[in-house]
């Protein structure tokens, strides 16, 4: 490698979950890292997220496994009910047999706690510099490295760039320029204190109630002292991709006919955040010279597989492994990283779309859905999940 270039940091655009995971992976390969974050402070918004065994393998590979584990809630099962008549559609135990099969647990956690675990890990290395209120606006490359310009005209020089700048990635816009695919599905998220949460729904489970063109999710957070509440519906209006304040009246208007037990969920939150969701068509090329994409910048997905954050962390670990086997040669490592991730993350994007259809089935399709998993043993569920939860650091380059 060019000696002058080797002295430069690796630039990471974005200080979210994917960006921090990338920073940790790079530090473990001996690099110094400069994170460019557009917000005034390094932090996260959102509510709960779900963590499959693949996420815990990735946390361990990044050296923050104990931090994340201490903040997670370990569920007994995943459970699906029909939101019209309370029929049990499917139940997947996530206890001892699940852990034995996949080598790690299933858990739920506040998004902020995942971010905090990564941030603490990055800060403890002493090799990650954070620049806030600094958005990547334009990228230039030459033989000596990569330059990222921010809106103030300041040039940030690095030996490579990881574009982890989220669903509306500026790095992706420059190199790919593809439009988002706005789904028309709207997600409302909130966190409710245990004292305000219905006792008859205080299950130690990742729970979903599926209805025509809608669904509701709930699970415990932070030692069971809070509950995550998520409701999703197909909007009647033309949506624009983004996050706004929610309206209780709007939520109420979309859940006519839902059984009373599930419907009480939408009466709980005092404040909602409203996400109008979108993804993008999967692409086969993420790497452009000494710049590559990671996380939502590479493969934004709908929420129906609960794998958005998990995929970003997997990306970071795979990037680190690609650098390891290529002795920190970015050109070869970026190529291997891309080959290892494109098909898997595309499968996530496309499967999430299909799962949204299954969740929101109506009429005869609803009846078919409710028959899909009748009588299925836990082992058969686990077999179906092997492609997803069987990922780990030892097989991450297998593609």
For each residue, the residues with C-beta under 8 A, 3 or more apart:
1: 5 6 159 328 329
2: 5 6 143 144
3: 6 7
4: 7 8 144
5: 1 2 8 144 145 159
6: 1 2 3 159
7: 3 4
8: 4 5 145 157 158 159
9: 31 32 33 34 129 158 159
10: 26 31 32 33 34 158 159 160 161 162
11: 33 34 36 146 148 156 158 160 161 162
12: 15 19 22 23 26 33 34 35 36 161 162 164
13: 19 36 136 148 161 162 163 164 165 169 170 171 297
14: 18 19 35 36 37 38 136 163 164 165 166 169 295 297
15: 12 19 20 35 36 37 39 42 130 132
16: 19 20 44 115 164 166 295 312
17: 20 21 44 111 114 115 118 295 309 312 313
18: 14 21 22 164 166 294 295 296 297 309 312 313 315 316
19: 12 13 14 15 16 22 23 35 37 162 164 165 294 295
20: 15 16 17 23 24 35 115 118 119 121 122
21: 17 18 24 25 58 62 118 295 312 313 315 316 317
22: 12 18 19 25 26 33 162 164 294 295 315 316 319
23: 12 19 20 26 27 33 35 122 128
24: 20 21 27 28 62 63 64 118 121 122 125 128 316
25: 21 22 28 29 61 62 316 317 319 320 323
26: 10 12 22 23 29 31 33 162 319 320 323
27: 23 24 30 31 32 33 122 125 127 128
28: 24 25 62 63 320
29: 25 26 320 323 324 328
30: 27 328
31: 9 10 26 27 127 159 328
32: 9 10 27 127 128 129
33: 9 10 11 12 22 23 26 27 122 127 128 129
34: 9 10 11 12 128 129 131 156 158
35: 12 14 15 19 20 23 42 122 128 129 130 131
36: 11 12 13 14 15 131 134 135 136 148 150 156
37: 14 15 19 42 130 131 132 133 134
38: 14 133 134 135 136 165
39: 15 42 43 132 133
40: 132 133
41: 132
42: 15 35 37 39 119 130 132
43: 39 112 115
44: 16 17 111 112 114 115 116
45: 111 243 273
46: 49 111 112 189 273
47: 110 111 189 190 191 221 228 229 230 273
48: 108 109 110 111 189 191 219 221 228 230
49: 46 108 109 110 111 114 306 308 309
50: 106 107 108 206 219 306
51: 55 56 68 72 106 107 108 109 114 309 310
52: 55 56 102 106 306 307 310 388 389
53: 56 57 99 102 103 104 105 106 389
54: 57 58 104 310 314 388 389 390 391 392
55: 51 52 58 59 68 309 310 313 314
56: 51 52 53 59 60 65 68 69 104 105 107
57: 53 54 60 61 103 104 317 391 392 393
58: 21 54 55 61 62 310 313 314 316 317 393
59: 55 56 62 64 65 67 68 69 117 313
60: 56 57 63 65 393
61: 25 57 58 317 320 393
62: 21 24 25 28 58 59 65 118 121 313 316 317 320
63: 24 28 60 121
64: 24 59 67 68 117 118 120 121
65: 56 59 60 62 68 69
66: 69 70
67: 59 64 70 71 116 117 120 121
68: 51 55 56 59 64 65 71 72 109 113 114 117
69: 56 59 65 66 72
70: 66 67
71: 67 68 109 110 113 114 116 117 222
72: 51 68 69 105 107 108 109 113
73: 107 108 109 204 219 220 221 222 223 224
74: 94 105 106 107
75: 78 94 106 107 108 204 205 206 219 220
76: 93 94 95 203 204 205
77: 91 92 93 94 95 204 205 206
78: 75 90 91 92 94 106 205 206 207 208
79: 88 90 91 92 203 205 206 207 208
80: 88 89 90 91 207 208 209 210 373
81: 86 87 88 89 207 208 209 210 262
82: 85 86 87 89 209 210 211 366 370
83: 209 210 211 214 215 216 258 259 262
84: 211 212 257 258 259 366
85: 82 259
86: 81 82 259 261 262
87: 81 82 370
88: 79 80 81 91
89: 80 81 82 210 369 370 372 373
90: 78 79 80 372 373 376 381
91: 77 78 79 80 88
92: 77 78 79 98 378 381
93: 76 77 97 98 378
94: 74 75 76 77 78 98 99 105 106 206
95: 76 77 98 99
96: 99 100
97: 93 100 101 378 382
98: 92 93 94 95 101 102 105 106 378 382
99: 53 94 95 96 102 103 104 105
100: 96 97 103
101: 97 98 382
102: 52 53 98 99 382 385 389 390
103: 53 57 99 100 392
104: 53 54 56 57 99
105: 53 56 72 74 94 98 99
106: 50 51 52 53 74 75 78 94 98 206
107: 50 51 56 72 73 74 75
108: 48 49 50 51 72 73 75 206 219 220 221 228
109: 48 49 51 68 71 72 73 113 114 221
110: 47 48 49 71 113 114 191 221 222 226 228
111: 17 44 45 46 47 48 49 114 115 309
112: 43 44 46 115 116
113: 68 71 72 109 110 116 117 222
114: 17 44 49 51 68 71 109 110 111 117 118 309
115: 16 17 20 43 44 111 112 118 119
116: 44 67 71 112 113 119 120
117: 59 64 67 68 71 113 114 120 121
118: 17 20 21 24 62 64 114 115 121 122
119: 20 42 115 116 122 123
120: 64 67 116 117 123 124
121: 20 24 62 63 64 67 117 118 124 125
122: 20 23 24 27 33 35 118 119 125 128
123: 119 120 126 128
124: 120 121
125: 24 27 121 122 128
126: 123
127: 27 31 32 33
128: 23 24 27 32 33 34 35 122 123 125
129: 9 32 33 34 35
130: 15 35 37 42
131: 34 35 36 37 134 156
132: 15 37 39 40 41 42
133: 37 38 39 40
134: 36 37 38 131 150 154 156
135: 36 38 150 151 165 170
136: 13 14 36 38 139 148 149 150 163 165 170 171
137: 148 149 150 151 170
138: 148 149 170 174
139: 136 146 147 148 149 161 171 174 175 291
140: 146 147 149
141: 145 146 147 289 290 291
142: 145 147
143: 2
144: 2 4 5
145: 5 8 141 142 157 158 159 160 290
146: 11 139 140 141 157 158 159 160 161 289 290 291
147: 139 140 141 142 155 156 157 158
148: 11 13 36 136 137 138 139 155 156 158 161
149: 136 137 138 139 140 153 154 155 156
150: 36 134 135 136 137 153 154 156
151: 135 137
152:
153: 149 150
154: 134 149 150
155: 147 148 149
156: 11 34 36 131 134 147 148 149 150
157: 8 145 146 147
158: 8 9 10 11 34 145 146 147 148 161
159: 1 5 6 8 9 10 31 145 146 290 330
160: 10 11 145 146 290 291 292 330 334
161: 10 11 12 13 139 146 148 158 171 290 291 292
162: 10 11 12 13 19 22 26 291 292 293 294 319
163: 13 14 136 169 170 171 172 291 292 293 294 297 298
164: 12 13 14 16 18 19 22 293 294 295 297 312
165: 13 14 19 38 135 136 168 169 170 171 172 297
166: 14 16 18 169 295 296 297
167: 180 241 278 296 297 300
168: 165 173 180 241
169: 13 14 163 165 166 172 173 293 296 297
170: 13 135 136 137 138 163 165 173 174
171: 13 136 139 161 163 165 174 175 291 293 297
172: 163 165 169 175 176 177 178 293 297 298
173: 168 169 170 176 177
174: 138 139 170 171 177
175: 139 171 172 288 291 293
176: 172 173 283 285
177: 172 173 174
178: 172 280 281 283
179: 280
180: 167 168 241 278 279 280 300
181: 278 279 280 281
182: 239 240 241 276 277 278
183: 239 277 278 279 302 356
184: 234 235 239
185: 232 233 234 235 277 302 356
186: 232 233 234 235 239 274 275 276 277
187: 230 231 232 274 275 277 303
188: 230 231 232 246 251 269 272 273 274 275
189: 46 47 48 228 229 230 272 273 275
190: 47 228 229 230 246 268 269 270 271 272 273
191: 47 48 110 221 226 227 228 229 269
192: 196 197 226 227 229 268 269
193: 196 197 225 226 227
194: 197 202 220 224 225 226 227
195:
196: 192 193 268
197: 192 193 194 201 202 218 227 268
198: 201 202 264 265 268
199: 202
200: 261
201: 197 198 207 218 261 264 265
202: 194 197 198 199 220 224 227
203: 76 79 207 219
204: 73 75 76 77 220 224
205: 75 76 77 78 79 219
206: 50 75 77 78 79 94 106 108 217 219 306
207: 78 79 80 81 201 203 217 218 219
208: 78 79 80 81 215 216 217 359
209: 80 81 82 83 215 216 217 258 259 262 265
210: 80 81 82 83 89 215 358 359 360 361 369
211: 82 83 84 214 215 216 255 257 258 262 360
212: 84 257 360 361 362 363 366
213: 233 234 254 360 362
214: 83 211 231 232 233 234 254 255 258 360
215: 83 208 209 210 211 231 232 359 360
216: 83 208 209 211 229 230 231 232 255 258 262 265 266
217: 206 207 208 209 228 229 230 231 232
218: 197 201 207 227 228 229 230 265
219: 48 50 73 75 108 203 205 206 207 227 228
220: 73 75 108 194 202 204 223 224 226 227 228
221: 47 48 73 108 109 110 191 224 225 226 227 228
222: 71 73 110 113 225 226
223: 73 220
224: 73 194 202 204 220 221
225: 193 194 221 222
226: 110 191 192 193 194 220 221 222
227: 191 192 193 194 197 202 218 219 220 221
228: 47 48 108 110 189 190 191 217 218 219 220 221
229: 47 189 190 191 192 216 217 218 265 268 269
230: 47 48 187 188 189 190 216 217 218
231: 187 188 214 215 216 217 251 254 255 265 266
232: 185 186 187 188 214 215 216 217 303 359
233: 185 186 213 214 251 254 255
234: 184 185 186 213 214 360
235: 184 185 186 238 239 276
236:
237:
238: 235
239: 182 183 184 186 235 276
240: 182 276
241: 167 168 180 182 276 277 278
242: 275 276
243: 45 273 274 275 276
244: 273 274 276
245: 271 272 273 274
246: 188 190 250 251 271 272 273 274
247: 250 251 272 274
248: 251 252 266 269 272
249: 252 253
250: 246 247 253 254 274
251: 188 231 233 246 247 248 254 255 266 272
252: 248 249 255 266
253: 249 250 256
254: 213 214 231 233 250 251
255: 211 214 216 231 233 251 252 258 263 266
256: 253
257: 84 211 212
258: 83 84 209 211 214 216 255 262 263
259: 83 84 85 86 209 262 263
260: 263 264
261: 86 200 201 264
262: 81 83 86 209 211 216 258 259 265
263: 255 258 259 260 266 267
264: 198 201 260 261 267 268
265: 198 201 209 216 218 229 231 262 268
266: 216 231 248 251 252 255 263 269
267: 263 264
268: 190 192 196 197 198 229 264 265
269: 188 190 191 192 229 248 266 272
270: 190
271: 190 245 246
272: 188 189 190 245 246 247 248 251 269
273: 45 46 47 188 189 190 243 244 245 246
274: 186 187 188 243 244 245 246 247 250
275: 186 187 188 189 242 243
276: 182 186 235 239 240 241 242 243 244
277: 182 183 185 186 187 241 302 303
278: 167 180 181 182 183 241 300
279: 180 181 183 300 301 302 349 352 353
280: 178 179 180 181 283 299 300 349
281: 178 181
282: 299 342 345 346 349 350
283: 176 178 280 286 298 342
284: 342
285: 176 288 338
286: 283 292 293 294 298 337 338 341 342
287: 291 292 293 334 335 337 338
288: 175 285 291 292
289: 141 146
290: 141 145 146 159 160 161 330 331 334
291: 139 141 146 160 161 162 163 171 175 287 288
292: 160 161 162 163 286 287 288 319 334 337 338
293: 162 163 164 169 171 172 175 286 287 297 298
294: 18 19 22 162 163 164 286 297 298 312 315 316 319
295: 14 16 17 18 19 21 22 164 166 298 299 311 312 315 316
296: 18 166 167 169 299 300 301 308 312
297: 13 14 18 163 164 165 166 167 169 171 172 293 294 300
298: 163 172 283 286 293 294 295 315 341 345
299: 280 282 295 296 311 341 345 346 348 349
300: 167 180 278 279 280 296 297 308 349
301: 279 296 305 307 308 311 345 348 349 352
302: 183 185 277 279 349 352 353 356
303: 187 232 277 306 308 352
304: 352 353 355 356 359
305: 301 348 351 352 355 388
306: 49 50 52 206 303 310
307: 52 301 310 311 348 352 388
308: 49 296 300 301 303 311 312
309: 17 18 49 51 55 111 114 312 313
310: 51 52 54 55 58 306 307 313 314
311: 295 299 301 307 308 314 315 344 345 348
312: 16 17 18 21 164 294 295 296 308 309 315 316
313: 17 18 21 55 58 59 62 309 310 316 317
314: 54 55 58 310 311 317 318 341 344 391 396
315: 18 21 22 294 295 298 311 312 318 319 337 341 345
316: 18 21 22 24 25 58 62 294 295 312 313 319 320
317: 21 25 57 58 61 62 313 314 320 321 393 396
318: 314 315 321 322 337 340 341 396 397
319: 22 25 26 162 292 294 315 316 322 323 333 337
320: 25 26 28 29 61 62 316 317 323 324
321: 317 318 324 325 393 396 397
322: 318 319 325 326 332 333 334 336 337 340 397
323: 25 26 29 319 320 326 328 329 330 333
324: 29 320 321 327 328
325: 321 322 333 336 397
326: 322 323 329 332 333 336
327: 324
328: 1 29 30 31 323 324 333
329: 1 323 326 332 333
330: 159 160 290 323 333 334
331: 290 334 335
332: 322 326 329 335 336
333: 319 322 323 325 326 328 329 330 336 337
334: 160 287 290 292 322 330 331 337 338
335: 287 331 332 338 339
336: 322 325 326 332 333 339 340 397
337: 286 287 292 315 318 319 322 333 334 340 341
338: 285 286 287 292 334 335 341 342
339: 335 336 342 399
340: 318 322 336 337 344 396 397 398 399
341: 286 298 299 314 315 318 337 338 344 345 399
342: 282 283 284 286 338 339 345 346 399
343: 346 347 399
344: 311 314 340 341 347 348 391 399
345: 282 298 299 301 311 315 341 342 348 349
346: 282 299 342 343 349 350
347: 343 344 350 351 387
348: 299 301 305 307 311 344 345 351 352
349: 279 280 282 299 300 301 302 345 346 352 353
350: 282 346 347 353 354
351: 305 347 348 354 355
352: 279 301 302 303 304 305 307 348 349 355 356
353: 279 302 304 349 350 356 357
354: 350 351 357 358
355: 304 305 351 352 358 359
356: 183 185 302 304 352 353 359 360
357: 353 354 360 361
358: 210 354 355 361 369 372
359: 208 210 215 232 304 355 356
360: 210 211 212 213 214 215 234 356 357
361: 210 212 357 358 365 366 368 369
362: 212 213 365 366
363: 212 366 367
364: 367 368
365: 361 362 368 369
366: 82 84 212 361 362 363 369 370
367: 363 364 370 371
368: 361 364 365 371 372
369: 89 210 358 361 365 366 372
370: 82 87 89 366 367 374
371: 367 368 374
372: 89 90 358 368 369
373: 80 89 90 376 381
374: 370 371
375:
376: 90 373 380 381
377: 380 381
378: 92 93 97 98 381 382
379: 382 383
380: 376 377 383 384
381: 90 92 373 376 377 378 384 385
382: 97 98 101 102 378 379 385 386
383: 379 380 386
384: 380 381
385: 102 381 382 388 389 390
386: 382 383 389 390
387: 347 390
388: 52 54 305 307 385 391
389: 52 53 54 102 385 386
390: 54 102 385 386 387 395
391: 54 57 314 344 388 395 396
392: 54 57 103 395 396
393: 57 58 60 61 317 321 396
394:
395: 390 391 392 398
396: 314 317 318 321 340 391 392 393
397: 318 321 322 325 336 340
398: 340 395
399: 339 340 341 342 343 344
